[in-house]
Amino acid sequence: FKLIKYNKNIKCIQITNSDIKNMLIKKGVEKNKIFKIPISVDIKKFPFYRNDQKILLKKRKNLDKFLVIGSFQKDGVGWGDGNRPKLIKGPDVFVKIIKKLNKKIKVHVVLTGPSRGYVINNLKKLNVSYEHHLVKNYSELHKYYKLLDCYIVTSRHEGGPRSILESMASGVPIYSTKVGQAKELIINGSNGWLYGNKNLNSLVDLIHYNFK
């Protein structure tokens, strides 16, 4: 913060959401140095999938009796197996939600991204069905959204996340913590749902109810 505040060579700071902007202003950074440029996605890369298309695809994969949930972000420390959780991304919260949901309905989790060891190890312990894909090309990511009944963001802090926009473009119901751009993009109960980590039981009941 001292570098940003006092270094005269820094002429502008690009941020993605109002929370970061307000934090910088409170730390004494000049308002006229801060430029808000939200994270965005190319919606042509994330075609909208109708519910009937999703139902057919789930039947083909023998997942028609499952609630299919997506989580596509790196959430392990480092670039190895990721067995140690990167808590800022909330993989521990994700595991808690899946554990609670799986007691109500059969859950299948779709994972992409590297360093997902912590989540994978816990899904195995819980005997939860899952698949993990290392997507080499960003343009291939849309293929995994078309299978989802919902996407869950569990981060404690975020600049975006981009997955909210990707989910909306793909027609996937989104449930997110009140982080980053989530509060600016999601109208609760209209185009998605916002939740706090202290009311996970209510979130689980809501997801289960919406799926039924």
C-alpha positions as CSV (number, residue, x, y, z in Angstrom):
1,F,0.0,0.0,0.0
2,K,2.9,2.4,0.7
3,L,4.3,1.7,-2.8
4,I,0.9,2.4,-4.4
5,K,0.3,5.5,-2.2
6,Y,3.6,7.2,-2.4
7,N,5.4,6.1,-5.6
8,K,4.8,9.0,-8.1
9,N,5.7,6.8,-11.0
10,I,2.5,4.9,-10.5
11,K,0.0,6.9,-12.5
12,C,-3.0,4.6,-12.4
13,I,-4.2,1.4,-10.8
14,Q,-6.7,-0.9,-12.6
15,I,-9.1,-2.8,-10.3
16,T,-12.1,-5.0,-11.1
17,N,-14.7,-4.2,-8.4
18,S,-16.0,-1.6,-6.0
19,D,-14.8,-3.5,-2.9
20,I,-11.1,-3.2,-4.0
21,K,-11.7,0.5,-5.0
22,N,-13.1,1.4,-1.6
23,M,-10.3,-0.4,0.2
24,L,-7.7,1.5,-1.7
25,I,-9.4,4.8,-1.0
26,K,-9.5,4.0,2.7
27,K,-5.8,3.3,2.6
28,G,-5.2,6.8,1.2
29,V,-4.8,6.1,-2.5
30,E,-5.9,9.0,-4.6
31,K,-9.3,8.4,-6.3
32,N,-8.1,9.8,-9.6
33,K,-5.5,7.1,-9.8
34,I,-8.0,4.3,-9.6
35,F,-9.7,2.9,-12.7
36,K,-12.4,0.3,-12.4
37,I,-12.4,-2.1,-15.4
38,P,-14.5,-5.2,-14.6
39,I,-13.6,-8.7,-15.6
40,S,-15.5,-9.8,-18.6
41,V,-16.0,-12.8,-20.9
42,D,-16.6,-13.3,-24.6
43,I,-20.2,-14.8,-24.6
44,K,-19.7,-16.2,-28.0
45,K,-17.3,-18.8,-26.3
46,F,-20.1,-19.8,-23.9
47,P,-23.2,-20.7,-25.8
48,F,-26.5,-20.9,-23.9
49,Y,-27.7,-24.5,-23.2
50,R,-31.4,-25.1,-22.9
51,N,-32.7,-27.3,-20.2
52,D,-33.9,-30.0,-22.6
53,Q,-30.4,-30.2,-24.1
54,K,-29.0,-30.7,-20.6
55,I,-31.4,-33.4,-19.7
56,L,-30.5,-35.4,-22.8
57,L,-26.8,-35.0,-22.1
58,K,-27.2,-36.1,-18.5
59,K,-29.1,-39.2,-19.6
60,R,-26.4,-40.1,-22.1
61,K,-23.8,-40.0,-19.3
62,N,-26.1,-41.8,-16.8
63,L,-26.3,-38.7,-14.6
64,D,-30.0,-38.0,-14.9
65,K,-30.6,-38.9,-11.2
66,F,-27.7,-36.7,-10.0
67,L,-27.4,-33.1,-9.1
68,V,-24.4,-32.0,-11.2
69,I,-22.3,-29.2,-9.7
70,G,-19.4,-27.4,-11.2
71,S,-16.2,-25.9,-9.8
72,F,-13.6,-24.8,-12.3
73,Q,-11.0,-22.8,-10.5
74,K,-7.6,-23.7,-9.1
75,D,-7.9,-23.9,-5.3
76,G,-4.8,-25.7,-4.2
77,V,-1.5,-24.2,-3.1
78,G,1.2,-24.2,-5.8
79,W,1.1,-25.9,-9.1
80,G,1.5,-29.6,-8.1
81,D,-1.3,-31.9,-6.9
82,G,-2.8,-29.1,-4.7
83,N,-3.3,-31.3,-1.7
84,R,-3.0,-28.2,0.6
85,P,-6.0,-25.9,0.2
86,K,-5.7,-22.3,-0.9
87,L,-8.2,-21.0,1.6
88,I,-8.8,-17.7,-0.1
89,K,-10.6,-19.7,-2.8
90,G,-12.7,-21.6,-0.2
91,P,-12.2,-25.3,-1.2
92,D,-12.9,-26.2,2.5
93,V,-16.3,-24.5,2.2
94,F,-17.0,-26.2,-1.1
95,V,-16.4,-29.6,0.5
96,K,-18.7,-28.8,3.4
97,I,-21.5,-27.8,1.0
98,I,-21.1,-31.0,-1.1
99,K,-21.1,-33.1,2.1
100,K,-24.4,-31.6,3.2
101,L,-26.0,-31.8,-0.2
102,N,-25.0,-35.4,-0.8
103,K,-27.0,-36.4,2.3
104,K,-30.1,-35.1,0.5
105,I,-29.5,-36.1,-3.1
106,K,-26.9,-37.9,-5.2
107,V,-24.3,-35.4,-6.2
108,H,-21.9,-35.5,-9.2
109,V,-19.1,-32.9,-9.2
110,V,-17.4,-31.6,-12.4
111,L,-13.9,-30.2,-11.7
112,T,-11.5,-28.5,-14.1
113,G,-8.3,-26.7,-13.5
114,P,-4.9,-27.7,-11.9
115,S,-4.1,-28.3,-8.3
116,R,-7.5,-29.7,-7.2
117,G,-6.0,-32.4,-4.9
118,Y,-7.6,-31.2,-1.7
119,V,-11.1,-31.3,-3.2
120,I,-10.6,-34.6,-5.0
121,N,-9.2,-36.3,-1.9
122,N,-12.2,-35.1,0.1
123,L,-14.7,-36.2,-2.6
124,K,-13.2,-39.6,-2.5
125,K,-13.5,-39.8,1.3
126,L,-17.2,-38.8,1.0
127,N,-17.7,-41.3,-1.7
128,V,-19.1,-38.5,-4.0
129,S,-19.1,-39.1,-7.7
130,Y,-16.9,-36.7,-9.7
131,E,-14.9,-36.1,-12.8
132,H,-11.8,-33.9,-13.3
133,H,-10.6,-32.4,-16.6
134,L,-7.4,-30.5,-17.3
135,V,-8.6,-28.1,-19.9
136,K,-5.7,-27.1,-22.1
137,N,-7.5,-24.5,-24.2
138,Y,-9.9,-21.9,-22.7
139,S,-12.2,-22.2,-25.7
140,E,-13.0,-25.8,-24.6
141,L,-14.3,-24.8,-21.2
142,H,-17.9,-24.3,-22.4
143,K,-18.2,-28.1,-22.9
144,Y,-18.2,-28.6,-19.2
145,Y,-20.8,-25.9,-18.4
146,K,-23.4,-27.6,-20.6
147,L,-23.7,-30.5,-18.1
148,L,-24.2,-28.5,-15.0
149,D,-27.3,-28.1,-12.9
150,C,-25.5,-25.3,-10.9
151,Y,-22.2,-23.7,-10.3
152,I,-21.0,-22.8,-6.8
153,V,-18.4,-20.1,-5.9
154,T,-17.0,-20.5,-2.4
155,S,-14.2,-17.9,-2.5
156,R,-13.4,-15.6,0.5
157,H,-11.9,-13.0,-1.8
158,E,-12.0,-12.5,-5.5
159,G,-11.3,-10.0,-8.3
160,G,-14.1,-11.6,-10.4
161,P,-14.6,-14.5,-10.5
162,R,-15.0,-15.0,-14.2
163,S,-17.0,-18.2,-13.6
164,I,-20.0,-16.1,-12.6
165,L,-20.2,-14.6,-16.1
166,E,-19.4,-17.9,-17.8
167,S,-22.2,-19.6,-15.9
168,M,-24.7,-16.8,-16.7
169,A,-23.8,-16.9,-20.4
170,S,-24.2,-20.7,-20.4
171,G,-27.5,-20.7,-18.6
172,V,-26.2,-22.3,-15.5
173,P,-27.7,-21.3,-12.1
174,I,-25.0,-19.6,-10.0
175,Y,-24.6,-19.6,-6.2
176,S,-21.8,-17.3,-4.9
177,T,-20.3,-15.9,-1.8
178,K,-20.5,-12.1,-1.6
179,V,-17.1,-11.5,-3.1
180,G,-15.6,-9.4,-5.9
181,Q,-17.9,-8.7,-8.8
182,A,-20.5,-11.2,-7.5
183,K,-22.4,-8.4,-5.5
184,E,-22.4,-6.2,-8.6
185,L,-23.5,-8.9,-11.1
186,I,-26.0,-11.1,-9.1
187,I,-29.5,-9.9,-8.3
188,N,-30.3,-12.3,-5.5
189,G,-33.1,-14.7,-6.5
190,S,-33.3,-13.3,-10.1
191,N,-30.2,-14.1,-12.0
192,G,-28.4,-16.0,-9.2
193,W,-28.0,-16.3,-5.5
194,L,-25.7,-14.8,-2.9
195,Y,-24.9,-16.5,0.4
196,G,-22.7,-16.2,3.5
197,N,-20.5,-18.9,4.9
198,K,-22.4,-18.8,8.1
199,N,-25.7,-20.0,6.5
200,L,-24.6,-23.1,4.6
201,N,-27.5,-25.1,5.7
202,S,-29.9,-22.6,4.2
203,L,-27.8,-22.6,1.0
204,V,-28.0,-26.4,0.8
205,D,-31.8,-26.4,1.3
206,L,-32.1,-23.7,-1.4
207,I,-30.1,-25.6,-4.0
208,H,-31.9,-28.8,-3.2
209,Y,-35.3,-27.1,-3.5
210,N,-34.4,-25.4,-6.8
211,F,-33.2,-28.6,-8.3
212,K,-36.4,-30.5,-7.4
